[in-house]
Amino acid sequence: MEILADYLIFILPLALIQLGLMVGALVHILTHNTYRTGNRAAWLIVCLFISVIGPIIYFCFGRGQE
């Protein structure tokens, strides 16, 4: 149990960053209709099933011009 407590300092910030990226990407996907590539369903799948990298990929390659 002590090992988990030692790593919690590193795990908690990474989990919060991952959650923030995912929520931000999902809100943007669901509220906007324009995407640079792909469609809404494809980006939802990418963001939900590719944990940390999915939202980053969306913000780099999928987010369309406002």
C-alpha positions in Angstrom: 0.0 0.0 0.0 2.9 2.4 0.6 4.0 1.9 -3.0 0.7 3.2 -4.2 0.9 6.3 -1.9 4.4 7.0 -3.3 3.2 7.0 -6.9 -0.1 8.8 -6.2 1.8 12.1 -6.4 2.6 11.4 -10.0 -0.7 9.5 -11.0 -3.2 12.1 -9.7 -1.9 15.1 -11.8 -1.7 12.9 -14.9 -5.2 11.6 -14.3 -6.5 15.2 -13.9 -4.8 16.4 -17.1 -6.2 13.4 -19.0 -9.7 14.1 -17.6 -9.5 17.8 -18.5 -8.3 17.1 -22.0 -11.0 14.5 -22.6 -13.8 16.8 -21.2 -12.6 19.7 -23.2 -12.4 17.7 -26.4 -15.8 16.1 -25.9 -17.5 19.5 -25.2 -15.9 21.0 -28.3 -16.9 18.0 -30.5 -20.5 18.1 -29.3 -21.0 21.8 -29.6 -19.3 22.5 -33.0 -20.2 21.2 -36.4 -17.1 21.9 -38.4 -14.0 19.6 -38.3 -10.9 19.8 -40.4 -11.0 16.0 -41.1 -13.4 13.3 -40.2 -16.8 13.6 -38.6 -18.4 13.8 -35.2 -18.8 10.1 -34.6 -15.2 9.4 -35.6 -13.8 12.0 -33.3 -15.9 10.9 -30.4 -14.6 7.4 -30.8 -11.0 8.6 -31.0 -11.3 10.8 -27.9 -13.1 8.2 -25.8 -11.0 5.1 -26.6 -7.5 6.5 -27.1 -7.0 7.8 -23.6 -4.6 10.8 -23.5 -3.5 10.9 -27.0 -7.0 11.0 -28.6 -7.9 14.5 -27.3 -4.5 15.8 -28.3 -4.9 14.4 -31.8 -8.3 16.0 -32.0 -7.0 19.4 -31.0 -4.1 19.2 -33.4 -5.7 17.7 -36.4 -9.5 17.6 -36.1 -10.6 20.9 -34.7 -11.9 23.1 -37.5 -11.7 26.8 -38.0 -14.3 28.7 -36.1 
